[in-house]
Amino acid sequence: MAPKFISELQARTVLGNQYPELFKRLERALMEFSRRTDSIIQPVRTCLNIPQHGEHMAAGSMFVTMPAYSIMDRAITTKLLSFFPGNRTCPVINAIIALFDVDSGVIQAILEGNAITEIRTAMVSAVAVHHLADPSRMRHLAILGSGVQARGHIDVFKSIFNFSHITIWSRTRANANKLAEDKDVVACGSVAEAVKDADVIVTATGSSAPILERAWLKPQAVICSVGACRAEWRELTDDIMTTSIIVTDTTEGALVEAGDIVQTGAAICGEIGEIIDGRKTVDKSKMIVFKSLGMAVEDTVAAKLIYEFSE
């Protein structure tokens, strides 16, 4: 039997209708991953750097393969993803996910992966904030960036939490204004303005140099760093990284790929799965950084959920 094809629209629709279930399954997967049992097997993703060529292609382009196995989800997947930051008329990230049956190895589905990448990343940030932030101090959310991940985080965080104030900033003010209009949030002219008094900050930029400074932040702020997914890229200044509690999705990956960690040598407290599991704790009165690189098992969870609920 030919594998089922699941389009971007189908994937987005299913996940949009299953936010609570996706939250629960990702929370469970993150915890199980950090236990390092055979129930989840996931190597560090392979990144193929693409040499710059042509006047329209930006440096930093890469092709990524991300396989994972999850016995709990009864699934094997691999994501094939291209990241071309110079794209202007098409998405920067383009991805497909192949879903295999865990018993027979038969291909069950091919899924367009952009919506999955967007939504599962935002939902993992939501899981992290749920476990890292003091619920009594979650009034103001700040989003840095105006791309796909910024939009995804606004949608997911509005669904999961009850922030009374949401501000955004983007290098391109027109993009910030458009996003603010679309999502009914407030666009700001500077990073400092956007994060002033923010309780939770999401950095979802394509920046290769730090844009966020500790002096602008509340002492108890929780930062979800979603950008800077290469060892040579940064979003956060040294003083944030060296004086905050650092939590990762995957420590093994962060030590290789997360520029904010690689370049500062910042000490990692633990993985979010260990926090969920109760094996490690954090002091919520201090600044906390959740460094999210994204993991293949997150795609496995989302792809299997979509497969189950697709007509």
C-alpha positions in Angstrom: 0.0 0.0 0.0 1.3 3.4 -0.9 2.2 5.7 2.0 -0.4 8.3 2.9 0.5 11.9 1.9 -0.4 14.6 4.5 -0.3 18.1 3.3 0.8 21.2 5.2 -2.8 22.3 5.6 -3.9 18.9 6.9 -1.0 18.9 9.4 -1.7 22.4 10.6 -5.4 21.7 11.0 -4.9 18.5 13.0 -2.3 20.0 15.3 -4.4 23.2 15.8 -7.2 21.0 17.0 -5.0 18.9 19.2 -2.9 21.4 21.2 -3.6 19.8 24.6 -2.8 16.3 23.3 0.3 17.6 21.6 1.4 19.3 24.8 0.9 16.1 26.8 2.7 13.8 24.3 5.7 16.2 23.9 6.0 16.6 27.7 6.1 12.8 28.0 8.6 12.4 25.2 11.0 15.0 26.6 10.9 13.3 30.0 11.5 9.9 28.5 14.3 11.1 26.3 16.2 12.5 29.3 15.9 9.1 31.0 18.2 7.6 28.3 16.3 4.4 28.0 15.8 2.4 24.8 12.3 3.7 24.5 13.6 6.7 22.6 16.6 6.5 20.3 17.8 9.7 18.7 21.3 10.5 17.4 22.5 14.1 17.1 21.2 15.4 13.8 23.4 15.5 10.8 24.0 19.0 9.3 25.4 19.3 5.8 26.7 22.9 5.3 25.9 24.1 1.8 28.7 26.3 0.4 27.5 29.8 -0.6 27.1 30.2 -4.4 25.2 32.7 -6.5 24.3 36.2 -5.7 20.9 35.4 -4.1 22.1 32.7 -1.7 23.1 33.6 1.8 25.8 32.1 3.9 24.7 29.6 6.5 22.6 27.4 4.3 22.4 23.8 5.4 20.6 20.5 4.8 19.7 18.5 7.9 18.6 14.9 8.6 16.9 14.0 11.9 16.0 10.4 12.5 14.3 9.1 15.7 12.6 6.1 17.2 9.9 6.2 19.9 8.4 2.9 21.2 5.7 4.9 23.1 4.5 6.4 19.9 5.1 3.2 18.0 6.8 5.1 15.3 10.1 5.7 13.5 10.6 8.9 11.6 13.2 10.9 9.8 12.9 14.6 8.9 14.7 16.0 5.9 15.1 19.7 6.2 16.7 22.5 4.3 17.6 25.8 5.9 18.3 28.7 3.4 18.3 32.0 5.4 18.7 34.0 2.2 15.2 33.0 0.9 13.0 36.0 0.3 10.2 34.7 -1.9 9.9 31.2 -0.4 10.2 29.8 3.2 13.6 29.8 4.9 12.9 26.3 6.2 11.5 23.5 4.0 10.9 20.0 5.4 9.3 16.6 4.9 8.9 13.9 7.5 8.7 10.2 6.7 6.7 8.1 9.2 7.5 4.3 9.4 5.6 1.6 11.3 7.7 0.5 14.3 6.9 -3.2 13.8 7.2 -3.8 10.1 9.3 -0.8 9.0 6.7 0.0 6.3 6.4 3.6 5.3 3.0 4.8 6.6 3.0 8.4 5.6 5.0 11.3 4.0 4.1 14.6 5.7 4.9 18.1 4.7 7.0 19.3 7.6 7.0 23.1 7.8 3.8 23.4 10.0 5.0 20.5 12.1 8.4 22.2 12.7 6.7 25.5 13.6 4.1 24.1 16.0 6.0 21.4 17.8 8.9 23.9 18.5 6.4 26.4 19.9 4.7 23.7 22.0 8.1 22.5 23.4 8.7 26.1 24.5 5.3 26.1 26.1 6.1 22.9 28.0 9.4 24.5 29.1 7.7 27.7 30.3 5.1 25.6 32.2 7.9 23.9 34.2 10.4 26.8 34.5 8.3 29.9 35.1 6.6 31.0 38.2 2.9 31.0 37.3 2.3 34.1 39.5 4.8 36.0 37.3 3.4 35.3 33.8 1.7 38.5 32.6 3.9 39.9 29.9 5.2 37.9 26.9 7.8 39.3 24.6 8.6 37.8 21.2 11.8 38.8 19.3 11.4 38.0 15.6 8.6 38.2 13.1 9.0 35.0 11.1 7.3 31.6 11.2 8.5 30.7 14.7 7.4 34.1 16.1 3.9 33.5 14.7 3.8 30.0 15.9 4.8 30.9 19.4 2.2 33.6 19.6 -0.5 31.2 18.5 0.5 28.4 20.9 1.2 30.6 23.9 -2.1 32.4 23.5 -3.8 29.0 23.5 -1.8 27.5 26.5 -1.3 30.6 28.7 -3.1 33.7 29.7 -0.7 36.6 29.1 -2.3 39.9 29.5 0.3 41.8 27.4 2.3 40.6 24.4 5.0 42.7 22.7 7.1 41.9 19.6 10.1 43.3 17.9 11.7 42.7 14.6 14.7 44.1 12.7 12.2 45.1 10.0 9.6 47.3 11.6 7.2 46.7 8.8 7.2 43.0 9.5 6.7 43.7 13.2 3.8 46.0 12.5 2.2 43.4 10.2 2.5 40.6 12.7 1.2 42.9 15.5 -1.9 43.6 13.3 -2.4 40.0 12.4 -2.1 38.7 16.0 -3.5 41.6 18.0 -0.2 42.3 19.9 2.0 45.4 20.3 4.9 46.1 18.0 7.9 47.9 19.6 10.7 49.9 18.0 13.6 48.3 20.0 14.5 45.1 21.8 14.8 47.0 25.1 11.3 48.4 24.7 9.8 45.0 23.8 11.3 43.1 26.8 10.9 45.8 29.4 9.1 44.2 32.3 8.6 41.0 30.3 8.2 37.8 32.3 8.8 35.4 29.4 10.9 36.2 26.3 11.1 34.1 23.2 14.0 34.9 20.9 13.1 33.5 17.5 15.5 35.4 15.2 17.9 34.7 12.5 20.6 36.7 14.3 24.2 35.6 14.3 25.2 38.1 17.0 23.7 38.8 20.4 20.6 41.0 20.5 19.3 40.6 24.0 21.1 42.1 27.1 20.6 41.2 30.7 20.4 44.9 31.8 17.0 45.1 30.0 15.5 42.1 31.7 13.7 41.3 35.0 15.9 39.3 37.4 13.4 36.4 37.2 12.8 36.4 33.5 12.5 33.1 31.6 14.0 33.2 28.1 13.2 30.6 25.4 16.1 30.9 22.9 14.8 29.3 19.7 17.2 30.9 17.1 21.0 30.6 16.9 21.0 26.9 16.0 24.6 26.9 14.8 27.8 27.0 16.9 28.9 30.3 15.3 25.5 32.1 15.9 24.3 33.9 19.0 21.2 35.6 20.3 22.1 36.2 24.0 25.0 38.2 25.5 27.7 36.6 27.7 26.3 38.1 30.9 22.9 36.4 30.3 24.6 33.0 29.6 27.1 33.1 32.4 24.7 34.3 35.2 21.5 32.4 34.3 20.3 28.9 34.9 20.7 27.1 31.6 18.3 24.3 30.6 18.4 22.5 27.3 16.2 20.2 25.3 19.2 18.0 24.5 22.5 18.7 26.2 24.5 16.6 23.7 23.2 18.7 20.8 23.6 22.0 22.7 27.3 21.4 23.3 27.8 21.0 19.6 25.3 23.3 18.0 24.1 26.0 20.3 26.4 29.0 19.8 25.3 30.8 22.9 26.5 27.8 24.9 29.5 26.7 22.8 31.0 30.2 22.7 30.5 31.1 26.4 31.1 27.7 28.0 28.0 28.3 30.0 27.3 25.6 32.6 24.1 23.6 31.8 21.9 22.8 34.7 20.1 20.0 33.0 17.6 19.0 30.3 13.9 20.1 30.4 13.0 16.4 30.5 14.9 16.1 33.8 13.0 19.0 35.2 9.7 17.5 34.1 10.7 14.2 35.7 11.6 15.9 39.0 15.2 14.6 38.9 16.5 18.2 38.7 15.0 21.4 40.0 15.5 25.1 39.2 15.3 28.2 41.3 12.5 30.2 39.8 13.5 33.4 41.5 16.5 33.5 39.1 16.8 34.1 35.4 16.4 30.9 33.4 17.4 30.3 29.8 15.8 27.4 27.9 17.9 26.7 24.9 15.8 24.9 22.3 17.5 23.3 19.3 14.6 21.1 18.3 14.7 17.3 18.4 13.8 14.6 16.0 11.6 12.8 18.6 9.4 16.0 18.7 8.7 15.4 15.0 8.0 11.8 15.7 5.4 12.7 18.3 3.7 15.3 16.1 3.8 13.2 12.9 2.2 10.2 14.7 -0.5 12.3 16.3 -1.3 13.8 12.9 -1.4 10.4 11.3 -3.8 9.1 13.9 -6.2 12.0 13.6 -6.0 12.5 9.8 -9.1 11.4 7.9 
